[in-house]
């Protein structure tokens, strides 16, 4: 089976459509969304309805911090512009869409895989996996062979193996787009596909990944899309200019 992995869609219809098309073209039959469907972008209703359709067909979706903020209330830790986008987004969604967001699980176990937005050691705390130390904390919090998460908006792959690169610390490498990585059974893995709707690694192309469960490989993808159209819609909605500018720079 080929599983599509998408994180941090952030109400970006153009990026989501481009990634879904690319992943379908690769033969994906199950779609997994790793949280933050909304926030920042101008098409929250379309994104929520699209994901809700995939979930109804057997896909999976977990709760992100922006999803929780829209369904409940924004955290005081959120930046003012992010909170403003949360309030705007809430006004764009109907009760059914808000209920869908509010009832998303914090994590989903799927055979030898764990899906979560931020991390496995405290999913509701929204701490980031930013390097080897935090990746190790997440890997040690679950016995699943593969953890898939989002939140950091950058593609990354970590692995756990006794004594490498030093005792108690995960190994790490930056994935090369389009190059499959073999998930060897002697290790446990943590994969972040990057952000579909708002990349922040200096590359404006939408990010996603595909997991092939038959041969246990995962290629990471970068998918060009019409970010100028997505940015224009952000401006037309009256959302902060910085949200639009990020799409063209990937920062």
CORFEN-V569361 format. One record per pair of residues at least 12 apart in sequence whose C-alpha atoms are under 10 Angstrom apart, sorted by sequence separation. I is the first residue (numbers start at 0). J is the second residue. D is the distance in Angstrom with one decimal. If there is no record, write none. Layout:
i = {I I}
j = {J J}
d = {D D}
//
This chain:
i = {65 73 104 105 106 145 157 158 159 193 194 195 207 208 230 231 5 64 68 69 72 73 105 106 120 145 156 157 158 193 194 195 206 207 208 230 231 4 5 36 68 72 105 120 144 156 157 158 192 193 206 207 229 230 3 4 69 70 118 119 120 121 122 144 156 157 191 192 193 205 206 207 228 230 3 65 69 105 106 118 120 121 155 156 157 174 191 192 204 205 206 227 230 5 65 68 69 72 105 106 119 120 155 156 157 171 174 191 192 204 205 206 226 227 229 230 3 4 32 67 68 69 70 71 105 118 119 120 154 155 156 169 170 171 174 190 203 204 205 226 228 229 3 31 47 65 66 69 70 118 119 120 121 138 154 155 169 202 203 204 205 226 227 2 3 30 65 68 69 117 118 119 120 128 138 139 153 154 155 169 203 204 205 226 227 1 2 15 32 68 69 119 120 127 128 129 138 154 202 203 204 205 225 226 1 3 31 32 66 70 118 119 127 128 129 134 135 154 204 225 226 2 3 4 30 31 65 66 69 127 128 134 135 198 203 226 1 2 3 8 29 30 36 70 126 127 129 134 135 156 158 161 1 2 3 4 5 6 7 8 9 10 11 29 35 36 125 126 130 134 158 160 161 192 195 0 1 2 3 4 5 6 7 8 9 10 11 30 31 32 33 34 35 36 37 38 39 70 71 129 130 131 159 160 192 193 195 0 1 2 3 4 5 6 7 8 9 10 11 29 30 31 32 33 34 35 36 37 38 70 119 128 130 131 158 159 160 190 192 193 194 195 0 1 2 3 4 5 6 7 8 9 10 11 12 29 30 31 32 33 34 35 36 37 38 69 70 113 118 119 131 139 158 159 160 182 191 192 193 0 1 2 3 4 5 6 7 8 9 10 11 12 13 28 29 30 31 32 33 34 35 36 37 70 71 112 113 114 118 119 157 158 159 179 182 190 192 197 5 6 7 8 9 10 11 12 16 28 29 30 31 32 33 34 35 36 37 38 67 70 71 112 113 117 118 138 139 157 158 159 176 179 180 181 182 196 5 7 8 9 10 11 12 15 32 34 35 37 38 66 69 70 111 112 113 114 115 116 117 118 136 138 157 158 176 177 179 183 184 8 9 10 11 12 34 35 37 68 69 70 111 112 113 114 115 116 117 118 135 136 137 156 157 158 176 177 179 182 183 9 10 12 13 16 34 35 66 67 68 110 111 112 113 114 115 116 117 131 135 136 156 157 181 182 183 196 9 10 11 12 15 66 67 109 110 111 112 113 114 115 116 117 134 135 155 156 157 181 182 8 10 11 15 65 66 67 108 110 111 112 113 114 115 116 132 133 134 135 155 156 180 181 182 10 66 67 109 131 132 133 134 154 155 156 179 180 181 9 10 12 62 63 66 131 132 134 145 154 155 179 180 181 8 9 62 67 108 130 131 132 144 153 154 155 178 179 180 8 61 62 130 131 144 145 152 153 154 178 179 180 60 62 63 130 131 144 151 152 153 154 177 178 179 39 61 62 63 64 106 130 144 145 146 147 148 149 150 151 152 153 177 178 179 205 39 61 62 63 106 144 145 146 147 148 149 150 151 152 153 176 177 178 203 204 38 39 41 60 61 62 63 144 145 146 147 148 149 150 151 152 174 175 176 177 203 204 38 39 40 43 44 48 59 60 61 62 143 144 145 146 147 148 149 150 152 153 154 174 175 176 177 201 202 203 204 205 38 39 43 44 47 51 59 60 61 62 142 143 144 145 146 147 148 149 152 153 154 174 175 176 197 201 202 203 204 38 39 41 42 43 60 61 141 143 149 152 153 154 173 174 175 176 197 199 201 202 203 37 38 41 44 45 48 59 60 151 152 153 198 199 201 202 203 37 38 39 40 43 44 47 48 51 59 139 151 152 153 197 198 200 201 202 38 39 42 43 44 47 50 51 59 138 151 153 197 198 199 200 201 38 41 42 47 59 138 196 197 198 199 200 37 38 45 48 137 138 197 198 199 37 44 47 63 64 137 154 197 198 43 44 47 61 62 63 64 135 153 154 196 197 6 60 61 62 63 134 135 152 154 3 4 5 6 59 60 61 62 134 194 2 4 7 9 60 67 134 6 9 7 64 63 64 62 63 64 62 64 128 156 63 37 128 156 36 155 35 154 34 154 154 34 34 119 145 34 118 33 34 33 33 117 116 31 112 113 114 112 10 34 33 34 35 32 33 34 31 32 33 34 32 33 65 63 64 61 63 153 152 153 152 112 111 6 7 4 6 33 34 35 32 33 34 35 31 32 33 34 32 33 6 7 5 6 7 4 5 6 7 4 5 6 7 8 4 6 7 6 87 87 88 87 84 84 83 84 40 83 39 40 81 33 38 39 80 81 84 33 35 36 37 80 36 80 33 35 80 81 80 19 18 17 18 31 16 30 14 15 29 14 15 29 13 14 27 12 13 14 26 27 11 12 25 27 6 7 8 9 10 11 22 26 4 5 6 7 8 9 10 11 18 21 22 4 5 6 7 8 9 10 17 18 22 42 4 5 6 7 8 9 17 18 19 41 3 4 5 6 7 8 17 18 40 41 5 6 7 8 14 15 18 40 41 42 4 5 6 7 14 15 41 42 13 14 15 40 41 40 41 11 39 40 41 42 41 40 41 8 41 8 22 40 7 8 21 39 40 5 6 7 21 22 39 5 6 21 41 4 5 6 18 20 39 40 41 4 5 18 19 39 40 3 4 5 17 18 38 39 3 4 17 18 2 3 4 17 18 40 2 3 15 17 1 2 3 14 16 17 1 2 14 15 0 1 2 13 14 0 1 13 14 0 1 12 13 14 0 1 4 12 13 0 1 3 12 13 0 1 2 4 11 13 14 1 12 13 12 13 11 10 11 11 11 10 14 11}
j = {77 85 116 117 118 157 169 170 171 205 206 207 219 220 242 243 18 77 81 82 85 86 118 119 133 158 169 170 171 206 207 208 219 220 221 243 244 18 19 50 82 86 119 134 158 170 171 172 206 207 220 221 243 244 18 19 84 85 133 134 135 136 137 159 171 172 206 207 208 220 221 222 243 245 19 81 85 121 122 134 136 137 171 172 173 190 207 208 220 221 222 243 246 22 82 85 86 89 122 123 136 137 172 173 174 188 191 208 209 221 222 223 243 244 246 247 21 22 50 85 86 87 88 89 123 136 137 138 172 173 174 187 188 189 192 208 221 222 223 244 246 247 22 50 66 84 85 88 89 137 138 139 140 157 173 174 188 221 222 223 224 245 246 22 23 50 85 88 89 137 138 139 140 148 158 159 173 174 175 189 223 224 225 246 247 22 23 36 53 89 90 140 141 148 149 150 159 175 223 224 225 226 246 247 23 25 53 54 88 92 140 141 149 150 151 156 157 176 226 247 248 25 26 27 53 54 88 89 92 150 151 157 158 221 226 249 25 26 27 32 53 54 60 94 150 151 153 158 159 180 182 185 26 27 28 29 30 31 32 33 34 35 36 54 60 61 150 151 155 159 183 185 186 217 220 26 27 28 29 30 31 32 33 34 35 36 37 56 57 58 59 60 61 62 63 64 65 96 97 155 156 157 185 186 218 219 221 27 28 29 30 31 32 33 34 35 36 37 38 56 57 58 59 60 61 62 63 64 65 97 146 155 157 158 185 186 187 217 219 220 221 222 28 29 30 31 32 33 34 35 36 37 38 39 40 57 58 59 60 61 62 63 64 65 66 97 98 141 146 147 159 167 186 187 188 210 219 220 221 29 30 31 32 33 34 35 36 37 38 39 40 41 42 57 58 59 60 61 62 63 64 65 66 99 100 141 142 143 147 148 186 187 188 208 211 219 221 226 35 36 37 38 39 40 41 42 46 58 59 60 61 62 63 64 65 66 67 68 97 100 101 142 143 147 148 168 169 187 188 189 206 209 210 211 212 226 36 38 39 40 41 42 43 46 63 65 66 68 69 97 100 101 142 143 144 145 146 147 148 149 167 169 188 189 207 208 210 214 215 40 41 42 43 44 66 67 69 100 101 102 143 144 145 146 147 148 149 150 167 168 169 188 189 190 208 209 211 214 215 42 43 45 46 49 67 68 99 100 101 143 144 145 146 147 148 149 150 164 168 169 189 190 214 215 216 229 43 44 45 46 49 100 101 143 144 145 146 147 148 149 150 151 168 169 189 190 191 215 216 43 45 46 50 100 101 102 143 145 146 147 148 149 150 151 167 168 169 170 190 191 215 216 217 46 102 103 145 167 168 169 170 190 191 192 215 216 217 46 47 49 99 100 103 168 169 171 182 191 192 216 217 218 46 47 100 105 146 168 169 170 182 191 192 193 216 217 218 47 100 101 169 170 183 184 191 192 193 217 218 219 100 102 103 170 171 184 191 192 193 194 217 218 219 80 102 103 104 105 147 171 185 186 187 188 189 190 191 192 193 194 218 219 220 246 81 103 104 105 148 186 187 188 189 190 191 192 193 194 195 218 219 220 245 246 81 82 84 103 104 105 106 187 188 189 190 191 192 193 194 195 217 218 219 220 246 247 82 83 84 87 88 92 103 104 105 106 187 188 189 190 191 192 193 194 196 197 198 218 219 220 221 245 246 247 248 249 83 84 88 89 92 96 104 105 106 107 187 188 189 190 191 192 193 194 197 198 199 219 220 221 242 246 247 248 249 84 85 87 88 89 106 107 187 189 195 198 199 200 219 220 221 222 243 245 247 248 249 84 85 88 91 92 95 106 107 198 199 200 245 246 248 249 250 85 86 87 88 91 92 95 96 99 107 187 199 200 201 245 246 248 249 250 87 88 91 92 93 96 99 100 108 187 200 202 246 247 248 249 250 88 91 92 97 109 188 246 247 248 249 250 88 89 96 99 188 189 248 249 250 89 96 99 115 116 189 206 249 250 96 97 100 114 115 116 117 188 206 207 249 250 60 114 115 116 117 188 189 206 208 58 59 60 61 114 115 116 117 189 249 58 60 63 65 116 123 190 63 66 65 122 122 123 122 123 124 123 125 189 217 125 100 191 219 100 219 100 219 100 220 221 103 104 189 215 105 189 105 106 106 107 191 191 107 188 189 190 189 88 114 114 115 116 114 115 116 114 115 116 117 116 117 150 149 150 148 150 249 249 250 250 212 212 115 116 114 116 147 148 149 147 148 149 150 147 148 149 150 149 150 147 148 147 148 149 147 148 149 150 148 149 150 151 152 149 151 152 152 236 237 238 238 237 238 238 239 196 239 196 197 238 191 196 197 238 239 242 192 194 195 196 239 196 240 194 196 241 242 242 195 195 195 196 209 195 209 194 195 209 195 196 210 195 196 209 195 196 197 209 210 195 196 209 211 191 192 193 194 195 196 207 211 190 191 192 193 194 195 196 197 204 207 208 191 192 193 194 195 196 197 204 205 209 229 192 193 194 195 196 197 205 206 207 229 192 193 194 195 196 197 206 207 229 230 195 196 197 198 204 205 208 230 231 232 195 196 197 198 205 206 232 233 205 206 207 232 233 233 234 205 233 234 235 236 236 236 237 205 238 206 220 238 206 207 220 238 239 205 206 207 221 222 239 206 207 222 242 206 207 208 220 222 241 242 243 207 208 221 222 242 243 207 208 209 221 222 242 243 208 209 222 223 208 209 210 223 224 246 209 210 222 224 209 210 211 222 224 225 210 211 223 224 210 211 212 223 224 211 212 224 225 212 213 224 225 226 213 214 217 225 226 214 215 217 226 227 215 216 217 219 226 228 229 217 228 229 229 230 229 229 230 232 233 233 246 246}
d = {9.4 6.9 10.0 9.2 9.3 9.9 6.2 5.1 9.0 8.2 5.3 5.9 6.1 5.4 7.6 7.2 8.1 9.7 10.0 9.2 8.4 8.3 9.9 8.2 9.3 9.1 9.9 5.5 6.4 5.2 6.9 9.7 7.5 5.3 8.5 4.3 9.8 9.6 8.8 8.2 8.4 8.8 9.6 9.8 9.7 8.5 4.4 8.9 6.4 6.2 5.8 6.7 7.6 7.1 9.2 9.7 9.2 9.3 8.6 9.3 9.8 9.7 9.6 9.7 5.9 6.6 9.8 5.0 8.3 8.1 4.8 8.0 9.7 8.6 8.2 8.7 5.5 9.7 7.4 8.2 6.5 8.4 7.6 5.8 8.8 9.6 8.7 5.3 9.2 5.5 6.3 8.3 6.6 9.8 9.2 6.7 7.1 9.7 6.3 9.6 7.9 5.2 6.8 6.3 9.9 9.7 9.8 8.5 8.6 5.5 5.0 8.9 8.6 9.3 7.9 8.0 9.7 8.8 7.6 9.8 8.9 9.1 9.8 9.5 6.9 8.5 4.8 8.1 9.8 5.3 6.6 9.4 9.4 9.4 9.2 9.1 8.9 5.2 6.1 9.6 10.0 9.7 6.2 9.0 9.8 9.6 8.8 6.9 7.5 5.7 7.2 7.8 8.6 8.9 7.0 6.2 9.0 8.6 9.0 4.5 7.0 9.6 7.7 8.6 8.3 8.8 7.3 10.0 5.6 9.3 8.8 8.4 5.0 8.8 8.2 8.8 9.4 6.9 9.7 9.4 7.6 6.5 9.9 5.9 7.1 9.1 9.8 9.9 9.3 9.1 9.4 5.8 7.8 9.8 8.8 9.8 7.2 9.3 9.6 8.7 9.2 9.1 9.6 6.3 9.6 9.3 8.4 9.1 9.9 9.7 9.0 6.7 8.8 8.1 7.2 9.3 8.4 9.4 8.3 9.6 9.7 9.9 9.1 9.6 6.7 8.3 10.0 9.9 9.3 6.6 7.0 6.7 8.4 10.0 7.8 10.0 8.2 8.7 5.8 8.5 8.2 7.9 9.3 9.6 8.7 6.3 9.5 8.3 7.3 9.3 8.9 9.8 6.5 5.3 7.7 9.0 7.9 8.5 8.2 8.9 9.0 8.5 8.6 9.3 9.7 9.5 8.1 9.6 9.2 8.9 9.7 7.5 8.8 9.6 9.9 8.7 4.6 6.3 6.2 6.4 6.4 5.7 7.0 7.8 5.8 5.9 8.2 9.2 9.4 8.1 8.4 6.5 8.5 8.6 8.8 9.5 9.3 9.0 8.9 9.3 10.0 7.4 8.9 5.5 9.2 8.7 8.8 7.3 6.0 4.8 4.7 5.1 4.9 4.5 5.9 6.2 4.9 4.7 9.0 8.6 8.1 5.7 6.2 5.9 5.1 6.9 7.4 9.5 5.9 5.4 7.8 9.6 8.6 9.1 9.9 5.5 7.3 8.9 6.4 9.2 9.9 8.7 7.0 6.7 5.7 5.9 6.1 6.0 5.8 4.7 4.9 4.2 6.2 8.2 8.2 7.1 5.0 4.8 4.5 5.4 4.9 4.4 9.6 6.2 7.7 7.5 7.2 8.2 8.6 9.4 9.7 9.3 6.2 5.2 9.5 9.8 9.2 8.1 9.2 7.8 8.8 7.0 8.2 7.3 8.4 6.9 5.9 6.8 4.9 6.8 5.1 8.0 9.1 9.5 5.6 6.6 5.7 6.5 7.4 4.1 6.4 7.6 6.0 8.6 9.4 9.9 9.2 9.9 8.8 8.6 9.8 5.6 6.4 9.7 10.0 9.5 9.6 9.7 10.0 7.8 7.8 8.6 5.8 4.4 6.6 5.9 9.3 8.9 8.2 8.5 8.5 9.1 7.4 7.7 5.3 6.5 9.6 9.1 9.5 6.0 7.2 9.3 6.2 9.2 6.6 9.8 9.8 8.4 4.4 8.6 9.1 9.0 9.6 9.7 9.8 9.4 9.6 9.0 9.5 5.5 5.8 6.0 8.1 7.7 9.8 8.2 5.4 9.6 8.1 8.8 7.9 5.0 8.6 5.6 8.1 8.6 7.5 7.9 5.9 8.4 9.4 8.2 5.7 6.2 9.6 9.0 9.2 9.8 8.6 8.6 8.6 4.7 7.6 9.6 7.2 8.5 8.0 9.5 8.3 8.8 5.2 6.2 6.3 6.0 6.3 4.8 5.9 8.7 7.2 8.8 9.9 7.2 5.1 8.7 9.0 9.8 9.5 8.6 7.5 8.5 4.4 7.0 9.9 9.6 9.6 9.8 9.6 6.9 9.1 8.3 5.5 4.8 4.7 5.0 5.0 5.0 5.3 9.7 5.7 9.0 5.8 6.5 7.8 5.5 8.7 9.5 7.5 7.8 9.0 6.3 9.4 5.8 6.3 9.1 9.3 6.5 5.8 6.1 6.1 7.5 6.0 7.9 8.2 5.2 8.1 4.6 8.8 6.0 5.7 9.4 7.7 7.3 9.9 9.6 7.3 9.2 8.2 9.8 8.8 7.5 8.4 9.2 9.4 9.3 8.7 9.1 6.4 8.7 6.0 6.4 8.4 4.4 7.4 5.7 9.9 8.7 9.9 9.7 6.2 8.8 8.8 7.7 5.1 8.4 9.5 5.3 6.7 8.3 8.0 9.5 9.9 8.9 8.7 6.2 7.1 8.9 8.4 5.2 6.7 5.8 5.2 8.9 7.8 9.9 7.1 9.9 9.2 9.9 5.2 9.6 8.9 7.1 4.8 7.3 9.6 5.1 6.0 9.7 9.0 8.0 8.7 6.5 9.6 9.9 8.2 7.2 4.0 8.2 3.9 8.6 9.5 8.1 8.6 9.3 6.7 7.6 7.8 8.1 4.2 7.6 9.2 5.4 7.2 8.8 9.3 5.0 9.3 9.7 10.0 7.9 9.2 9.1 8.2 8.4 7.5 8.4 8.3 9.5 4.7 6.4 5.4 7.0 9.7 9.4 6.9 5.5 5.6 7.7 9.6 7.4 5.9 6.2 5.8 6.4 5.3 9.9 7.1 4.5 9.8 6.8 5.7 8.5 8.1 8.6 7.2 9.6 9.3 6.8 5.2 5.1 9.9 4.7 4.7 4.6 4.9 5.1 6.8 8.1 7.8 8.2 9.6 8.1 5.0 5.5 5.9 8.9 8.8 9.2 8.2 9.9 8.5 9.9 9.4 7.6 5.5 7.5 7.4 6.1 5.7 6.2 5.9 7.5 6.4 7.9 9.0 9.5 9.0 8.1 6.9 4.9 7.9 9.4 9.2 5.8 9.3 9.0 9.4 5.8 6.6 9.7 8.8 8.5 9.5 9.0 5.7 9.9 8.1 8.6 8.5 7.4 8.5 7.8 8.9 7.2 7.0 6.5 9.5 6.6 8.4 6.2 8.7 9.9 8.6 5.6 7.5 5.9 7.9 9.4 8.7 8.9 8.5 6.9 9.6 9.7 9.9 5.4 6.1 8.1 10.0 9.3 9.6 9.6 9.6 7.8 9.4 6.7 4.0 9.1 5.9 8.2 6.6 9.5 9.6 9.8 8.0 9.1 5.6 5.6 8.1 8.7 6.1 4.8 7.8 8.2 9.4 9.6 8.7 7.1 5.7 10.0 7.2 7.5 7.7 9.4 8.3 7.3 9.3 7.2 7.4 9.0 4.5 7.6 8.9 8.5 8.6 7.3 8.2 6.6 9.8 9.3 9.9 7.2 9.6 9.6 6.2 9.7 8.1 6.0 5.2 6.8 9.3 9.9 8.9 9.2 7.3 8.2 9.6 8.7 4.7 5.9 7.4 9.5 9.9 9.2 10.0 6.9 9.8 5.0 4.0 9.5 7.3 8.1 8.4 8.1 8.1 7.4 6.9 6.6 9.4 9.6 7.9 7.1 7.7 5.5 8.5 9.9 8.2 8.3 9.9 8.2 9.5 8.2 6.1 6.6 7.6 9.3 9.1 8.7 9.0 9.4 9.8 9.5 9.6 8.6 8.7 6.5 9.4 7.2 9.8 9.2 10.0 8.1 8.4 9.3 9.8 9.7 9.2 9.3 9.2 9.7 9.2 8.2 9.3 9.0 9.0 9.1 6.7 9.6 9.9 8.3 9.3 9.1 9.7 8.6 9.2 9.5 7.7 9.6 9.3 9.8 8.9 9.7 9.8 9.9 8.9 9.5 9.6 9.7 8.9 9.7 9.6 9.4 10.0 9.6 9.3 9.9 9.8 9.0 9.4 6.6 7.5 7.8 8.5 6.0 5.2 8.1 9.2 5.1 8.6 8.8 8.7 9.9 8.7 8.5 9.5 7.8 9.9 9.6 10.0 9.4 9.9 9.7 9.8 8.7 9.5 7.8 7.5 8.4 8.5 9.8 6.0 7.1 7.8 9.6 9.3 5.9 7.8 9.2 8.4 9.3 9.8 9.7 7.4 6.5 8.1 9.2 5.2 6.6 9.1 8.2 7.4 8.8 9.9 9.6 9.5 7.0 8.0 9.1 9.3 10.0 8.2 9.6 6.7 8.0 8.0 7.9 8.5 9.0 8.6 9.7 9.2 9.8 8.4 8.4 8.9 9.5 9.2 9.5 9.8 9.4 6.6 8.7 9.7 9.7 9.5 8.8 9.2 8.9 9.9 7.2 9.2 9.5 9.8 9.8 9.3 9.6 6.4 9.9 6.1 6.7 9.8 9.7 5.5 7.5 9.8 8.3 8.5 9.5 8.6 8.1 7.9 8.4 8.6 8.1 9.5 9.9 8.5 9.8 5.1 8.5 9.8 9.7 9.2 6.8 7.7 6.5 7.9 7.0 7.8 9.8 9.4 8.1 8.9 6.7 6.5 4.9 5.0 5.2 9.3 9.8 7.0 7.2 8.9 6.8 7.9 5.4 5.8 4.2 6.8 7.9 7.5 9.1 7.5 9.9 9.5 7.3 6.0 6.0 7.1 9.9 6.8 7.7 8.5 6.3 8.1 7.1 9.6 8.2 8.0 9.1 8.2 9.2 8.4 9.6 9.3 9.7 8.7 5.8 9.6 5.9 8.7 9.4 8.7 9.6 8.1 5.1 6.1 8.6 9.9 8.0 9.7 8.6 9.7 6.6 9.2 9.3 9.2 8.0 9.6 9.0 8.2 9.4 9.9 8.8 7.7 10.0 9.8 8.3 9.7 9.5 9.8 8.4 7.7 7.2 7.4 9.9 9.5 5.1 9.3 8.6 9.6 9.4 7.4 9.8 5.9 6.8 8.4 9.8 6.0 8.2 7.7 5.1 8.8 10.0 6.3 9.7 8.5 6.2 5.8 6.7 8.7 8.5 4.7 7.3 7.4 8.6 9.9 5.6 6.5 9.8 6.1 6.6 5.0 9.0 8.0 8.6 8.8 5.6 6.4 7.9 9.0 8.1 4.5 7.6 9.8 5.7 5.8 6.3 6.4 7.4 5.4 8.0 10.0 6.3 7.4 6.1 9.8 9.8 9.9 7.1 9.2 9.8 9.9 9.9 9.6 9.8 9.6 9.4 9.3 8.9 7.7 8.1 9.5 9.8 6.2 7.4 9.9 6.6 9.5 9.1 9.5 9.3 9.9 9.9 9.7}
//
